[in-house]
Amino acid sequence: MTAQGAELRRVLRRFGFADGAVEAAWPRWWSDEAEASASARAELVFNVARNLGIDPTSLLTLDGEPRFVWRPEARFKRLINENERELAGITAFGRAVATAVAVAAPQPQAVIEDTSPARIRAEILASGRPYVDLADLLSLCWVIGLPVIHLHVFPWPQKRMAAMIVPLRERPIMLLAKDAQYPPAISFYVAHELAHVVLGHLGTEDIIVDLDEADDPIDRRSDDGDQEEAAADRFALELLTGSPEPEVVASGAKANATRLAAAAREAATRDQIEPGVIAELYGFATGDWKVAVGALKAIYNEPKPVWKEINALALSELDLDLLPRDSADYLAAVMGVASV
C-alpha cells in the first residue's frame, strides 16, 4: 500500500532528514483530497524521492533504509566524522538540486582563456574594479556558465558541507552551504570552488564536496596531503589578494578594531585587496579574532546574511519558467525564497 502523507513524513524523519528539507521537497499540490487518491500518493512518493535524491522504491515499503543515488561519484574533501548515510544524502541532495539549476540556468557568455588566478584577477581589476570581491566572483561565475546558488535548505539538521561542485550537462554547478554575516569568507569558498573547475579537477561525472567546517576558511591551510585542495586554496588566495601566500604583519601597538578597519581601507586602495579580506588575514596572522571581527563590523557597517546576496543574483539569472511547476517550487524553497 502506498504511503499516506503523515507516514511518509515520519519515515523521512526517521531517516534523519531535516524538517526544512522535507518541507521543501513536499509538492505544493498535496492536499486532503490528494491523500484519498492512491495515484496521488504514489506521485507524492516519487516527487519527494526525486527532490531528495532517494531511490523511490526505498520509500514504498516505509520500513527499510533510504537508498541514495549518485553516492559513488563523489570525492569528499576534509572528511571529519560523517557517516555513510550523511555522505550519500549530501551527494544525492546536491545532485538533485543541481539538476534543477542546470535546466533553468542561462548559457555561458564567455570562456576563460588564461586560467591563472593572476590573469583572472588582472582582468577583473582592468574592468575598473578597485579589488576582487564577492560580487565580482559571482558575476564571473555566471558569465562563464558556472551557476552559483546557496542551499538555504540542507538535507540534514547540521550543515556538514561548505560547498559542492556538481558537473551536469557538460557544465558544472556550484552549491554553497556555508553562510556568513560578512562577504570575505564566502568569497574564499567561491574562489576555491572556481579553482576546482578552471584547474581541471573535475571529471565528467565527479562531484567534489568540500566538508571543511572551519569558522574562517581563509585561515585554513591544506595540511592533509590533498594536492587538489592545496592548489585550490592557493588559487583562491592569489585571486583575492594577488599572492598565493599573503601575509599581514601587525606592527606597533596592539591594534584595535577601529584602527584595523582604517588600515584595511587604506591597504585596499594601495594593494587592491578587499578590506574585509585584509581584516580576516589579520585575524589569521595574529590570532586576534576579536579585533578582526570588530574591524569587519566597522567595514561593513552591519552584518547581514551573505546567502541572500548570492541567491538574489541567482534568481535574476535563472529562468524558473523552464522548469515544471513542482521543480520550480522546490528550487525556490531550497534557495529560501517564496514560490515563484
C-alpha positions as CSV (number, residue, x, y, z in Angstrom):
1,M,0.0,0.0,0.0
2,T,1.3,3.5,-0.9
3,A,2.3,5.7,2.0
4,Q,0.0,8.2,3.5
5,G,1.5,11.7,3.7
6,A,1.9,11.6,7.5
7,E,3.5,8.2,7.3
8,L,6.0,9.4,4.7
9,R,6.9,12.3,6.8
10,R,7.6,10.0,9.8
11,V,9.8,7.8,7.7
12,L,11.8,10.7,6.4
13,R,12.3,12.0,9.9
14,R,13.4,8.5,11.0
15,F,16.0,8.6,8.1
16,G,17.3,11.8,9.7
17,F,16.1,14.4,7.2
18,A,15.8,18.0,8.5
19,D,12.2,19.3,8.6
20,G,13.1,22.1,6.2
21,A,14.4,19.7,3.6
22,V,11.2,17.6,3.8
23,E,9.0,20.7,3.6
24,A,11.0,21.9,0.5
25,A,10.6,18.5,-1.2
26,W,6.9,18.3,-0.5
27,P,4.8,19.2,-3.6
28,R,2.6,22.2,-3.2
29,W,-0.4,20.4,-4.8
30,W,-0.6,17.9,-1.9
31,S,-4.0,18.2,-0.1
32,D,-6.5,16.3,1.9
33,E,-8.2,15.4,-1.4
34,A,-4.9,14.1,-2.8
35,E,-4.5,11.9,0.3
36,A,-7.5,9.9,-0.7
37,S,-6.1,9.1,-4.1
38,A,-3.7,6.1,-4.5
39,S,-2.2,7.6,-7.7
40,A,-1.6,10.9,-5.9
41,R,0.1,9.2,-3.0
42,A,2.3,7.3,-5.4
43,E,3.2,10.6,-7.2
44,L,3.9,12.2,-3.8
45,V,6.5,9.5,-3.0
46,F,8.2,9.8,-6.4
47,N,8.3,13.6,-6.2
48,V,9.7,13.7,-2.7
49,A,12.2,11.0,-3.6
50,R,13.4,12.8,-6.7
51,N,13.8,16.1,-4.8
52,L,15.9,14.4,-2.0
53,G,17.9,12.2,-4.3
54,I,16.4,9.0,-3.0
55,D,15.6,5.8,-4.9
56,P,11.8,6.0,-4.7
57,T,11.4,2.2,-4.3
58,S,13.2,2.5,-0.9
59,L,10.3,4.7,0.3
60,L,7.5,2.4,-0.9
61,T,7.6,-0.1,2.0
62,L,8.3,2.5,4.7
63,D,10.3,0.0,6.8
64,G,13.8,0.0,5.2
65,E,16.8,2.3,4.8
66,P,17.0,5.1,2.2
67,R,18.9,4.2,-0.9
68,F,20.5,7.3,-2.3
69,V,21.6,7.7,-5.9
70,W,24.9,9.0,-7.2
71,R,26.9,8.4,-4.0
72,P,29.8,6.5,-5.7
73,E,30.6,9.5,-7.9
74,A,31.5,11.9,-5.1
75,R,35.0,12.9,-3.9
76,F,34.8,14.2,-0.4
77,K,37.4,16.8,0.8
78,R,38.3,17.2,4.5
79,L,36.2,14.4,6.0
80,I,35.8,14.6,9.7
81,N,33.3,12.1,11.2
82,E,30.5,12.0,8.7
83,N,28.8,8.6,8.3
84,E,27.9,6.9,5.1
85,R,24.2,7.9,5.2
86,E,25.2,11.6,5.7
87,L,27.7,11.5,2.8
88,A,25.3,9.7,0.5
89,G,22.5,12.1,1.4
90,I,24.6,15.2,0.8
91,T,25.7,13.9,-2.6
92,A,22.2,12.9,-3.7
93,F,20.5,16.0,-2.5
94,G,23.2,18.2,-4.2
95,R,22.8,16.3,-7.5
96,A,19.0,16.7,-7.3
97,V,19.2,20.4,-6.7
98,A,21.9,20.9,-9.4
99,T,19.8,19.1,-11.9
100,A,17.0,21.7,-11.5
101,V,19.5,24.5,-11.6
102,A,21.1,23.2,-14.9
103,V,17.7,23.3,-16.6
104,A,17.0,26.9,-15.6
105,A,20.5,28.4,-16.0
106,P,21.5,30.6,-18.9
107,Q,24.1,29.5,-21.4
108,P,27.8,30.7,-20.9
109,Q,28.6,34.1,-22.3
110,A,32.4,33.8,-22.2
111,V,35.3,31.4,-21.7
112,I,38.3,31.9,-19.5
113,E,41.2,31.6,-21.9
114,D,44.0,32.0,-19.3
115,T,43.1,30.1,-16.2
116,S,45.9,31.5,-14.0
117,P,44.5,33.4,-10.9
118,A,46.8,36.3,-11.7
119,R,45.4,36.7,-15.1
120,I,41.8,36.4,-14.0
121,R,42.4,38.9,-11.2
122,A,44.1,41.3,-13.6
123,E,41.1,41.2,-16.0
124,I,38.7,41.9,-13.1
125,L,40.8,44.9,-12.0
126,A,41.2,46.1,-15.5
127,S,37.4,46.5,-15.8
128,G,37.6,49.3,-13.2
129,R,37.0,47.3,-10.1
130,P,39.0,48.5,-7.0
131,Y,39.6,44.9,-5.9
132,V,38.2,41.4,-6.3
133,D,35.1,40.9,-4.1
134,L,32.2,38.5,-3.8
135,A,30.1,40.4,-6.3
136,D,32.9,40.1,-8.9
137,L,33.4,36.4,-8.3
138,L,29.7,35.7,-8.6
139,S,29.4,37.7,-11.8
140,L,32.4,35.9,-13.3
141,C,30.9,32.5,-12.5
142,W,27.6,33.3,-14.1
143,V,29.2,34.8,-17.2
144,I,31.4,31.6,-17.8
145,G,28.4,29.3,-17.3
146,L,29.0,28.3,-13.7
147,P,25.7,28.8,-11.8
148,V,26.1,29.5,-8.1
149,I,23.3,29.1,-5.5
150,H,23.2,28.9,-1.8
151,L,21.5,25.9,-0.2
152,H,19.3,27.7,2.4
153,V,17.8,24.3,3.0
154,F,20.0,21.3,3.7
155,P,19.1,17.6,4.0
156,W,20.5,17.1,7.5
157,P,19.9,19.2,10.6
158,Q,23.5,20.2,10.7
159,K,25.2,21.6,7.6
160,R,28.2,19.3,7.2
161,M,29.1,20.8,3.8
162,A,30.8,24.0,2.9
163,A,30.4,23.8,-0.9
164,M,30.0,21.4,-3.7
165,I,30.7,21.3,-7.4
166,V,28.4,19.1,-9.5
167,P,29.2,18.5,-13.2
168,L,25.9,18.2,-15.2
169,R,25.1,18.5,-18.8
170,E,28.7,19.2,-19.6
171,R,28.7,22.2,-17.2
172,P,29.4,22.5,-13.5
173,I,27.0,23.8,-10.9
174,M,28.3,25.4,-7.7
175,L,26.3,24.8,-4.5
176,L,27.2,26.7,-1.3
177,A,26.1,25.6,2.1
178,K,28.3,27.7,4.4
179,D,26.9,31.2,5.2
180,A,28.5,34.2,6.9
181,Q,27.5,37.6,8.1
182,Y,30.3,39.3,6.1
183,P,31.3,38.5,2.5
184,P,35.1,37.7,2.7
185,A,34.7,34.1,4.0
186,I,32.2,33.2,1.3
187,S,34.4,34.9,-1.3
188,F,37.1,32.4,-0.5
189,Y,34.8,29.5,-0.9
190,V,33.5,30.7,-4.3
191,A,37.1,31.3,-5.5
192,H,38.2,27.9,-4.1
193,E,35.4,26.1,-6.0
194,L,36.0,28.1,-9.1
195,A,39.6,26.8,-8.9
196,H,38.4,23.2,-9.0
197,V,36.7,24.0,-12.2
198,V,39.3,26.0,-14.1
199,L,42.2,23.9,-12.9
200,G,40.6,20.7,-14.3
201,H,40.0,18.9,-11.1
202,L,36.5,17.7,-12.2
203,G,36.0,14.6,-14.2
204,T,32.9,14.2,-16.4
205,E,30.9,12.7,-13.5
206,D,32.9,13.5,-10.4
207,I,31.2,15.6,-7.7
208,I,33.6,17.4,-5.4
209,V,32.2,18.0,-1.9
210,D,34.1,20.3,0.4
211,L,33.2,19.4,4.0
212,D,35.5,21.9,5.7
213,E,33.8,23.3,8.8
214,A,36.4,25.9,9.7
215,D,35.0,29.1,11.2
216,D,37.2,31.2,8.9
217,P,38.1,29.4,5.6
218,I,40.7,32.0,4.7
219,D,42.8,30.7,7.6
220,R,42.7,27.1,6.6
221,R,45.9,25.9,5.0
222,S,45.9,22.5,3.3
223,D,47.7,20.1,5.6
224,D,46.1,16.8,4.7
225,G,48.2,16.0,1.6
226,D,45.4,16.7,-0.8
227,Q,47.2,18.4,-3.7
228,E,44.0,19.5,-5.3
229,E,42.8,21.2,-2.2
230,A,46.2,22.9,-1.7
231,A,46.1,24.1,-5.3
232,A,42.6,25.4,-4.9
233,D,43.4,27.2,-1.7
234,R,46.5,28.9,-3.3
235,F,44.4,29.8,-6.4
236,A,41.7,31.4,-4.2
237,L,44.1,33.4,-2.1
238,E,46.0,34.7,-5.2
239,L,42.8,35.7,-6.9
240,L,41.6,37.6,-3.9
241,T,44.9,39.2,-2.8
242,G,47.5,38.9,-5.6
243,S,49.6,36.4,-3.7
244,P,49.1,32.6,-3.0
245,E,50.6,33.2,0.4
246,P,49.6,36.6,1.6
247,E,50.9,37.9,4.9
248,V,49.6,40.6,7.1
249,V,52.1,41.7,9.8
250,A,50.9,43.7,12.8
251,S,53.3,46.5,13.7
252,G,53.4,49.0,16.5
253,A,51.0,49.0,19.4
254,K,48.3,46.3,19.6
255,A,45.6,47.2,17.0
256,N,42.0,47.8,17.9
257,A,39.0,47.3,15.6
258,T,38.8,50.9,14.5
259,R,42.4,51.2,13.6
260,L,42.4,47.9,11.8
261,A,39.4,48.9,9.8
262,A,41.0,52.2,8.8
263,A,44.3,50.4,7.9
264,A,42.4,47.8,5.9
265,R,40.7,50.5,3.9
266,E,44.0,52.3,3.2
267,A,45.7,49.0,2.2
268,A,42.7,48.2,0.0
269,T,43.4,51.3,-2.1
270,R,47.1,50.6,-2.2
271,D,47.1,46.8,-2.8
272,Q,43.7,46.3,-4.4
273,I,42.6,43.8,-1.8
274,E,39.0,43.9,-0.5
275,P,39.3,45.4,3.0
276,G,37.3,42.7,4.7
277,V,39.8,40.1,3.3
278,I,42.6,42.1,4.9
279,A,40.8,42.1,8.3
280,E,40.4,38.3,8.1
281,L,44.0,37.9,7.1
282,Y,44.9,39.9,10.1
283,G,42.9,37.6,12.3
284,F,44.8,34.6,10.9
285,A,48.2,36.2,11.2
286,T,47.7,37.4,14.8
287,G,45.0,35.1,16.2
288,D,43.2,38.2,17.4
289,W,39.8,37.4,16.1
290,K,38.1,39.8,18.4
291,V,39.8,42.7,16.7
292,A,39.4,41.2,13.3
293,V,35.6,40.7,13.7
294,G,35.3,44.2,15.2
295,A,37.0,45.6,12.1
296,L,34.6,43.6,9.8
297,K,31.7,45.3,11.7
298,A,33.2,48.7,11.1
299,I,34.0,48.0,7.4
300,Y,30.5,46.7,6.5
301,N,28.5,48.8,9.0
302,E,26.2,46.0,9.8
303,P,26.1,42.2,9.4
304,K,23.8,40.6,7.0
305,P,23.3,37.0,5.7
306,V,25.5,36.7,2.7
307,W,23.3,33.9,1.2
308,K,20.6,36.5,0.4
309,E,23.0,38.3,-2.0
310,I,24.1,35.1,-3.6
311,N,20.5,33.9,-4.2
312,A,19.2,37.3,-5.3
313,L,21.7,37.2,-8.1
314,A,20.9,33.6,-8.9
315,L,17.2,34.4,-9.2
316,S,17.9,37.2,-11.6
317,E,19.9,34.7,-13.8
318,L,17.7,31.6,-13.6
319,D,14.6,31.1,-15.7
320,L,12.4,29.1,-13.4
321,D,9.7,29.0,-16.1
322,L,11.8,26.4,-17.9
323,L,11.2,24.0,-15.0
324,P,8.0,22.1,-14.2
325,R,6.0,23.9,-11.6
326,D,6.9,21.3,-8.9
327,S,10.6,21.6,-9.7
328,A,10.5,25.4,-9.7
329,D,8.7,25.5,-6.3
330,Y,11.3,23.0,-5.0
331,L,14.3,25.0,-6.2
332,A,12.8,28.3,-4.8
333,A,12.2,26.6,-1.4
334,V,15.8,25.3,-1.3
335,M,17.0,28.8,-2.1
336,G,14.9,30.2,0.7
337,V,12.7,32.4,-1.5
338,A,9.0,32.5,-1.9
339,S,7.5,30.2,-4.6
340,V,7.5,31.9,-8.0
